[in-house]
């Protein structure tokens, strides 16, 4: 919303969700036409080895970069949770983002990622969905209680902003699941196109509702002060948000293994003929997670990671490749609705990919990682925040006002 403008941003959310729904169904239809059972085999049969290689690179990079972003989120959110424990030194290394990322990786994400069957993560995904609902309630609550206090920026309500293409990249990152859709499709008790359509329509409808509520409540609360990670906007002294951060961190930890499944499968398909022994399965998983962990320790700004992953990987996986495959495989007339939509999606995806990358590099998001926002300190106004180096103060913050008690 901050990048696109609030009204246009809402419209783009619905548009990207529709494109996601359409392209996910298009992929399975393409697989049915070609007699294939994976994204890679579909592209291989349609465009040969060069297409297969390009898709493999994108299918590896997207979930791998997502793993890095999930680690960044885990470190950012849980470090602030543990700082709220009485008697804990806020400067202690044992509650730093670096220590938390390493410990959460070793104790949770690595063991969960060692599963060989993605269906075994079903209960974990259900827990993640419940926690997402709790987080949504907290964001809505704070929109009501905190929103009226935070000053709104001058251009908060204009229809569109120049960085709308970057916003599409972030939205694409949020909605994409094409890289693991065949894994999910294969795990269905009744894997048919009709069943898949029902599941996709329902899932996308729920997802866009959650995204719209999150985006609306978050942006109405913080307007142009919004950070790439929404929880970076809330003050550390808010106990309700601290609980939300805890739920958010757990949700991300439980989502991480699904992305690891895809990166491992891509490598196994390309280099090992899709067959991994138990020993190589463990070694490959450990190597992937180790490299992702090291990268996340070096990067601490989430916004640029989401943008680049969205425009470079998510855009071609959502817009370009499904459309190109279907157009080449389908023998029907060009006036079919599916073909017309695919013809629109393909060039739009190319524009989003190229322009979004240029804009992400030339106009990166601001990142105030680890800093308290000015509204957490009543003596600092938005007009002098750029000249003031904000340090923790013993003066009472907004969170101590009676309105939040």
N, C-alpha and C positions, 0 to 999 in steps of 0.2 A: 504493500500500500504506500509506503514511503517513497519508493522508487517510481511507481506508476501514477500516483495520484489516487485518492481514495475511490471516487466513483468509477474511474477507468479500471482500477485494480480489481474491484469486485466483478466487473464485467469480464475481465481477463481470467479471473479464477474460474468462472463458469465456462468460459470458452476452452481453457486448457483442460478442464475436467471432461468436457464433451469430446475433445480430441483424444484424450487418453482412453476414454470408454470405446470410442470408435476404432482406434488403432489396436487395442487389445483384442477386440473381436475380429478385426481384420487379420491379425497374426494367426489366430487359430483357423480362420477360414483359409488362409494361404497354406497352412500346414495340411489341412484336409485336401486341398487341391493338389498339393505336391506329394502327399503320402509321407510326410516327415513328422518327427515327434520332438524336435527341439528347434530353438531359434537359429542355432548355428547350422544345423542340417538344412533348414528351410532356405537360408541365404546361400549356402553352398550349392544347393540344387538350382537355385534361381540365377545366381551371378558367378558361380564357380569359385575357385580358390581365392582370387583377389577379394571378392565380397566376403567370403568366409573369414579371411584374415582380418579385414577391417572390422567386421562385427566382433570378432574375438577380442580385438584390442579395446573396443568400446565397452563390450560386456565385462571385461576385466576392470577397466579404469573406473567405470561408474560405481560399482559396489565397493571397489577398493578405496576410492576417494570418500565414499559415504562412510566407510569404516573409520577413516581419519576424522571426519566431521563428528561422528558419534563419540569418539574418544575425547575430542575437544569439548563437546557438550557435557560429557560425564565429568571431566576435570573441572570445568567452570561451575557446574551446578552443585556437585557434591562437596567441593571445597567450601562453598559458602554455607552449606548445610552443617558441616562439622565445625565451622567457626562459631556456630550458635550454641554449641554444647558448653554448659557452664564449666569454668575452670580450664578450658582449652586455650592455649596461646594462639591467637590468630596468625602469628608469624611462624608457627611450627612447621617444619618440613613434612611432618607426618600428616598434615592436612592440606598440603600444597597440591596443586593440580597435577604435578608430575608424579608424586607418590600415589595419588588416587588413581590416575590412569593406569599405572603399572599394576597396582594391587587388584583393581577391578578386572583387568585383563587376565591376570594369572588365576584369580579365584572364581571368576564367573564366565567371561566371554570365551576364553580358551576352552574350558571343559564343555560348554554348550556347543561350541563350534566343531567339536570332535565327533558329534553325531554324524552318521552316514545317511540317515533318512530324514528328509525335511519334515515329514509328517509328524515326527516325534516332537516338533516344536509347536504343535497345535495348541496345547494347553498354555504354553508360555505366551503365545500370541494373544490368547484370550485374556490373560492377566494384564498384558500390555494395553489391551483395549480398555479394560476397566480403569486402569490408572490414567489413561488419556482422558476419560470422562471426568475423573476427579480434577485433573489439571484444568480442564475446560471450565469447570465450575468455579475454580479459584480465580482464573483470569476474568471471568464474568463478574465475580464479586468485587474484585479490585477495580474494574472499569467503573462500577457504580460509586465506590467509596473514594478512590484515588483520582479518578478522571477529572472531577470538577476542581481539584486543587492545583493540578499541574497546568501551567500556562500553555495556550495553544500557539503554534507558530503562525506567522502571517499567511503562508501559502498552504495551510493545512487542508483546505477544502476545495482547491482548484481541481478541475475535472481530470486533467492529464498533465504528466510531467515528462521531461525529455528522456528519462531513463526507463521507460516502460519496457523496452526490449530486455533489459537486465532483470526486470521483475518477472518476465515470462520465463527466463532461465531459472530463477528461484522456484517459481511455481511448477515448472517441469520437473525439477529435482524432487519437489514434494509429492507429485502424483505418480511418477514413473514406477512401474513394477514389471516392465516388459522383459527385463533381463532375467527375471525368475518366474515368469508367467507359465512357461512350459513345465517347470518343476511342480508348480501348484496344480496345473491342469492334469498332469500325470498322477497326482495323488488323489484325484477325485474318485469317488466310488462309481460314478457314472460319467466318464469323460466324453461328453458329446458337445457339439457346438451350441445346442439349445440350453443345456445345463450351464455351460460357460457364460452364455449371454445373460442368463438370470443372475448368476453370481456377480458378474462384472457390473451390471446395471445397479444392483443393490449396493455393492461395495463402493462404487464411485459416488453414488448418491449420498451415502453416509459420510464418505471422505470429504466431499465438497461442502457439506453442511458444517462439519467440524472445522474445516479450513476457513470458511466464511465467518463463523462465529469467532474463532481465534483472531483472524485478521481484523475484524471489525472492532472487537473489544480491545485488542492490543493497540490499534492505531488511534481509536477514539480516546484512549487513555494517554498516550505519549506523543501522538502526531509525529512531527519530524524529528523528535528526539529518539525515535525508535531505533534500537540496535538490531544487528543481524540475529542475535540470540535474544529473544524477548525477555527472558529471565534476567539478562544483564541490566534491564531497565529498573527492576524493582530494588528497593533499598534492603540492605542486609538485615536490618532490625525487624523486618516483618515476619512474624512467626508463621502466619498462614501461608505466605509465599515460600517460606523455608520448607514447609511440608510439601508444597507444590514442586519445589526444586527436587526434593527427595524422590517424589513420584516420577518426575521427568527423567532423573538420572537412571532410575530402575527401568523405566520404559525403554530408554535408549540402549541400556545394557542388554535387555531382552530382545531388542530388534537386531542388534549387531550380528548375531550368528547367521541370520538369514542372508545377509550380504556376503559373509564369509563363504557360505555354501556355494554361491554363484561364482566367486573368484576362483575357488578351488575346482569347481566343475569345468570352468573355461580352460584352466591350465591342464587339467586331466584330459580333456577332449583334444586339445591341440598337441600336447607333448607325450601323452601316455595312452592314447587310443581309448580314452574313457574308462580305463581299468586301472585302479590303484590298489596295490596290496595294502594290508593293514599298516605296515611300517611306513610306506610312502605316504599313505593318507595322513598319518600323524605328523610326519616330517614336513610335508607340504603345508598343512594347517599351521604348524608352529612358525614356519618361515613367513607365511603371508601375514599372520597376526603380529609377528615381531617387527616386520618392516612398517606395517601400518602404525604400530605403537610408537616407533621411533619418529616417524613423520609427524604424528600428532603432538609429540613432545616439543617439536621445533616450531610448530604453527599454533598460534593462539587466537587468531581472528577468524570467526566462523563465516562472516558474510561473503568474503571473497572466495572461500572454498565452495559455498553453495552456488554462487554465480557461475564460476568457471565450470564446475561439474554439470550444472544445468545446461549451459549453452554448448559446451564441447561434447558432452556424452549423452545427456538426457534428450536434447533436441533431435539429434539424428536417430536415436533409438525409438522415440515417440513419433516424430513427424515424417522423417525421410525414409528409413529402411522399410517399415511396414507398408507404406504406400508404394514404394518402388517394387517390392516383392509382389504385392497383389496386382498391380498394373501389368506386370510381366506374365503372371500365371493365369489371370482371368481371361477367358476367351469371349466373354459377353460383349455386347455393344458398349461404346464409350458413353452412351447416354444413361447407363445405369447409375443409380445414386451413389453406390459405393465407389465407382470409378471416378465420378465427378468430384467427390469429396477427397479421394486420394490425390487427384490432380491438383487440388487446392493446397492440401497439406504439404506436399513435397517442396514446392518453391518457398512456402512460408517457413518451413523448417530450415531451409538453407539460409534465408535472411536472418532468422533468429540466431542461428549458429554463428554466422560471420559477424554481423553487426553487434550481437551480444558479447562476443569475445573482445572485439575492439573496445567497446564501451566499458567492459569490466576491467580492462587493463588501464584505459585512460581516465576512467572515473570510478575508482574503487570506493567501496562503502567505507564510511568512518567506523573506527573500531575503538571503543573506550574500554577494552578488556580489563577487568579487575578494578576499575574505578567506580566510585559511587557517583551517581548522577547529581547535578546541582540541586535538584528539588529535595534531596535527602538532607540538605543543609540550609536552613531557613535564611541564613545571613548571606547566601550567594544567589544572585539572580542570573537569568539566562543571558543578560546583556554583558555581564562581566565574567562569565564562566570561561571564555577562551583566554582571558588574561590571568585567571586565578588558578593556581595549582591546588587542587582540592586535596586536602588531607583530612584524616579522621579528626573529629572534634568532639569535645565533651558536652557541647551545647545540645539541647534536645532536638531531635530530628522530627520530621513530619510524622513518623510512625508512632511517636509518643504522644501525639495530640489526641484528645479525648474522642475525636470523631472515629478513630480506628479501634477504640477499646470496646 
